Each structure stands twice: as structure tokens, then as C-alpha cells.
Amino acid sequence: MRRTKIITVILASLFTAMVPLAADGLPENMAFSIGVDFAYYPKSDHIAGSGDTFAPITGAYSGIEGRVTGNISYSLPTPLGESWLVKDANVVFNGKLELTPVSVKPGISVSFTPLPFLVFSAGFDVGTGWDLGTLFKGGMASLSTGTNPYEYNALPAFAHWFLKPWFQATFQFDTGAIFKGDWTHVVMQASYQAYYEGITGMADGEIWKWQLTGNKVNGWKQYINVVVAYQMPLVIKRAGILFEWDGYYSPAAYNTDRYGGYDAAFMECSIGPLAQFEFNEHHNLTVLFGFSSRRRFSYYNPEISVMEPTWSASGREWYFKRLALSYTYKF
């Protein structure tokens, strides 16, 4: 743990050193920003049964989430011709460093925009995690099946690594490109991402936890993101709705002998209203109210919820998942 703290301090110091550099001014084709994300999760107990249902809020607190992310990007113009459609084509190289109380995760990515409405991206994230005393447990852990009930055991930081390579295609469109004016902007964006999530040293089908979220296994997943919003020339820059889908490709992602009824290919769906406030060219705040869905089970015991992967899914359960705030400062 001492080594973990030392390395984390070094990384944080390097990240902090970038701030005055950005404040002094970056080249026109470079951008630097710091993002702070916070999420509050109310308690919503599962409702045992079959079929689809809505689970109401049953308690004021289930958990919180927080992270700080530094992003730096370099844009390289790559015009594909003189036409307005391709003259602004570009490639953007991006680096980031994400810090949470229980993890550190740097990442790199590259994006190519051949047309104003189409973006192709690829990237790679790598990270490691640790427990923070008894307050936050499960920065990185594996599920032990040798106990009854099962339990998560912490994995040593910097001996195991979280890996996430990803590929993404994004379609984006603004009606203001056709109908000129300050009040004619309906913004639409749809992204499809294929990505792999895994922790080194974990066998396929074994369950692990990352950043306090459990019931994960090594494997390829798909993520779909759709945003429809109205853009205004006000402090409330955009208001709209967010749709998300996330899940494993393979129905055999989990160990089928032990977790055969868990429905590995279950897609978690989310929907929520959002508002984006742009106070000036530097300060930006996004607020999201997120409703999501999870597996429903014919049997559920909250006292041994760690056993959830051994239970058989019998439907879909909607619930209010979180209130999320995302603040970004652009230098």
C-alpha cells in the first residue's frame, strides 16, 4: 500500500505540473482540460419476481462516485479536398489521466473526422486499483467462490492491471448546419463502441470488481450512446435526453457451469434527461438524471447480494440509478 500511495502521488504531481503550463497558453491546435465528475446513488432494493417492473427508491443513500480527469489533445488538419464537406477533415490525438480515491487510469486515443458528421476513434486505457481502508473497498478485487457466501478479495495494486482497448464510430448532426440561426440547433449524436474489459491474471469467466463495481468478467462488450438535445444561445447551452445500452457480446462470457442462469448477454439500458450549462469559454457543467435497468431475479436476498451471479435472471427491473454532475474547465 505504501508503494501504491507513492506512485499515486508521483502521478498526481506530474498531472498538477501540467496545469500552469496550460495556463500560460497552448498552441492553437492543442487543448487542455480538467474534468471533475460526481455521482450520487440513492438506494433502490430489488423486487423479486419475474417479468419487467420498476423498483422505487427505498433509501436516501446507496453510494457515491467521484473522479478527476485531465485531458490533453493535439489536432492535426488533414483536408481531403477543397469541398466544404472534406476541407476540415482532421486527426486528433488525445491523452488522459483519471484519478479516483481507489484507482488510477491513464489512456490514449486517436480520432479521425473525414466528414463533419462522422468520427472514427480508437483508444487504450490501462489502470490499477486499491482499497481505501474500510470506507471504499473494491478498487480492484476478485470474487472468491471458496466461501459461503462468496466474497471479494482485494487484488494487489500494480501487480494486476485493468485493460480496456476500444473502437468507436460516431455519427453527429446539427440542424443549424441547414437552417441558419441562433435558435435552429437540434443536436443529434449516436456512437457505437466495441471494447474489451479485463484484469490481468484473471481467467476467462472469473468474476472481478473494478472501481467498486462488481459482477464483471474478462470479455468483449458493446456500448451504444445516443443523445438528442436542443442547443440555445443561453447559459443553459443544451437540454435533451441521453440513451445508453451496454453489455457483453457473448452469452457465455461468464462461467456457464457456475453462473449459467445469470444471462451474460443482458443489455443494461439507461435513459435520462440532461442539461449542459456553459458559463463562458472555460466553465462547463453537465447535469444528468439517470434511470437504468438491471437484471430481475425470482429470488433475491440483499444480505448476500454478492451471490447475485449464481441466481437466475427472470426479467428486467428499472430504477432511478443516479444524479450525476460533470464539471469541465478548459484552459
N, C-alpha and C positions, 0 to 999 in steps of 0.2 A: 504494500500500500504506500510505503514511503516513496518508492521509485515512481509509482503512479502519480503521486502528488508533485514530485519534482518535474517530471516530464510535462505534466499539465501546466504547471507554472511557466515553464520554458515556452511552450506553445502559445500560451496566453500573452506572454511578454512580447513574443515576435509579432503576434497579431496587433497588440496595442501599439507597437512601434510603427505600424503602417499608417495609423491614424494621422499623426502630424504630417507625414509625407503626403497623404491625400489632401489635407487641409491647405498645404502650400500650393496646391494646384496640380492637376493631372493633364497630360496631353489630351487633345480634343477627342482622340479615338479611344481613350481609356475612361473607365468609370469605376468608382469605388463606393461601396455602401455597407452599412451595418444594419442588420435586422434583428429585432427582438420579438420573439413570439411567446405568447402566454395563452394557456387554455385552462378553463375550469370545467370539471366534470361533475355534475350532480349524480346522486345515487339513483339507480333505476333497477329494481330487482327483477330477475327473470320470472316469467309466468309459465309454469309447467303446463304442458298440453300439446296439442297438435294443430297444424294449420297456421295461418297468419294472424297476428294480433298486434296491438300497441301496448307497450309497457309504460305506465305512467311514472313520474318522478316519485320516489319513495323516501328520499332523504336529501339533505342540503349538500352533502359532500361525499364524493367518491374518490376524487383525485385531482391533482393539478399537473400542469406540464409547462416547462419553460426552457428556452434556448436562446443563445445569441449566435448569430451567423455573420461572418464577414465575407463579402463578395468583391472580387476584382475582375474586370473584364477588359479585353482588348479587341477592338473591332477592325477588321481588315476589309476595305472595299474590294469587291470582285465583280465589277459590272460585266454583264453578259451581252451587252449591246447598247445601242443608243435609245431604244424604245423606253418609254416611261415605265413599262412593265418590268424590265430587267436591268435598267441602269443603276438601280440602288441595291443590287444583289450584294451580299456581304457574308463574311465568315466571322463569327465571334468566339473567342477563346475565353473561358471562364475558370477561375479558381475560387474555392471557398474553404472556410474553416468553421465548423459548427461545434459549439461547446454547450454542454448541459451539465447539471450537477453530477451526473453519473456516466458521462461519455464524452469522447472527443472524436470528431469525424471530419477529416479533410476530404475534398473531392475536386475533380477536374472535369471539364466538359467542353465540347465544341459544337457550335450550331451553324448551319448553312441555310441562308434565306435566298433561294433563287428567284422567288416571286414575292410580292408584298403580302400575299395571303397564305404562304406555305413555308414552314420551317422544319428542317430535319436536324435532329440533335442526337448526341451520344455522349455518355459520360461514365465515370467510375468513382465510387465512393468507397472509402475504407475507414474503419473505426474500431475502437475498443472501448470497453466499459468497466465499471466497478460499482460496488455497493457504497453507499454513503451512510455508514452506521446502521441504525435501526430505522432511520427516517425514510430513506429510499433504498430498497433492496431490489436487485434485479436489473442492474445496468447491463449485465451480460451473465446469463445463467443457463444451465441445462436441467431438464426435468429428470429426476431420478425415479425409476419405477420399482426400486427395491424397498420402498417403504409403503405403509398403508395408513393414511392416504399418501399419494405421491408428494414429492416436494422438489422445489427448485434449489439447486446448489450453485453458488457463485462460481463463475469461471475466472481464472486469474487474468487480470488486465495485462495486455501486451504479450501474453502467451497465446491468446486466441484473438482472432480478428473478424470483425463483421465486414462482409464484402457485398457490394452492390454495383455490378455493371448494368447499364441501361441504354435503351434505344427508343427514340420518340419521334413521332411525326405530328405536327400541329397545323391545323387549318384555322385561319383567323380572318375576320372580315368586319369592316366598319361601314355602315350605310352612308356615313358622312363623306366617303370617297366618291359617292354617286350624287347624293343630294347635299350640296354645299350649304353650310350654315352652322351656327353655334348650337342649335337645338335639333339637329338631324342625325345624331350619332347613336345608333343602336349597335353595340359591340358584341360580336359573337366569336367564341374561341372553342375549338374542340381538339383535344390531344389524345393520342393513343400511345401508351408506353409499354414496352416489354422489358422486364427486368428480372434479375436473379438476386435473391436474398440468401445469404448463407453465413455460417460461422465456421471458421477453420477448426478442424479437429472433431466436428460433429458428423456422425454417419447419416446418410440419407434416411429420412423417416423419423429421426430422433427429434424430439421437441425441445425448443430453447426459448429464451426470453432475451429481448433487446430493448433497452431504454424503458424498462418496466412493463413492456407489453409481451405477453406470453403466447403460447399455443402457435408458435412459428416453427417451420421446418425449412431445411435447405431445398430450394427449388425455384423454377421459373414462374413468374407471376405476370398478370396483365393489369394495367391501371388505365382507366378512361376518365377524362375530365372534360366537362362541358360547362361553359359559362355564357350566360346571356345577360347583358346589362345595358342600361341606358346611361349615356355619358352627358354630363351637363357642365356648363361654364360656371360652376359654383364651387364652394368649399367641399360640398358633397359631390365629388367628381363623378362617381359611378354608383348606381344602385341596381342590383339584379339578383340572380339566383344561380347557385352552383349545384351541379350534379356530379357524382363520383361513383365509380364502380371499381372494385379491387378484389382480386382472388387468384388462386393458383390455376395453372393450366391443367395439370394432371389430376384426375380423380384418385390417383394412387400416390399422391405427394406424401401422405402420412403412412406410417407403418400399418398396412391394412390388416395384419393379424391382430394387432392390439387396438387400433383405432378405426376399424373398418366402417363403423356407422357414423363417423363424425362429418362425413360429406366434405372431402377435401376440396372439391371444386366449387364450394359455396362462394357466391359473389357477394361481398359486403357492399350494399348500396347506401349512398348518402345524398341528402338534399338539404339545402339551406339558403335562406336569404342572406345577402351580403351587402355591405356599403363600404365604399372607399372614400376616405377624406384626404384631399390634397391641400394642405395649408399653404404651401409655397413650393418652390422647386426642390427644396431639401427634405421637407417633412411629409410623410405619407402614413396614414393609418387605415387598416382594413379591419372591419368587424364582421364576424360570421356567427350565425346561429345554426348549429349543425344537428340535423336529425339523421339517424343512421339505422341500419338493420343488422341483426346478428342471428345466429342460429337459435332456434327454439328447441327445447327438449321436452319429451314426455315426462321425464324425471329430472328434477334439479334440486340440489342441496347446497345453499350458499356457504355452509360451514366447511364443505370440502370441494369448493369450486375448482381447485387445482386438478380434480379428477375429470373435468369437463370433456377432454378429448376422448374419454372412454365411453361417454354417453352417446346415444344415437340421436341425430338431428331429426326433428319431426315437423319443421316449418320455419317460418321467418318471423322475427319479432322486431318491430320498430320501436324506437325510443329516442328521447332527446339526449344526444350524446355530449355536446359541449357548447360553451361560449368561448370563441377564440378571438384574440386580438393580435394583430401583426403590425408592428411599427417599423418603418424603414427610414433611415437617414441617408440621403445621397450627398456625397461630397462634390 
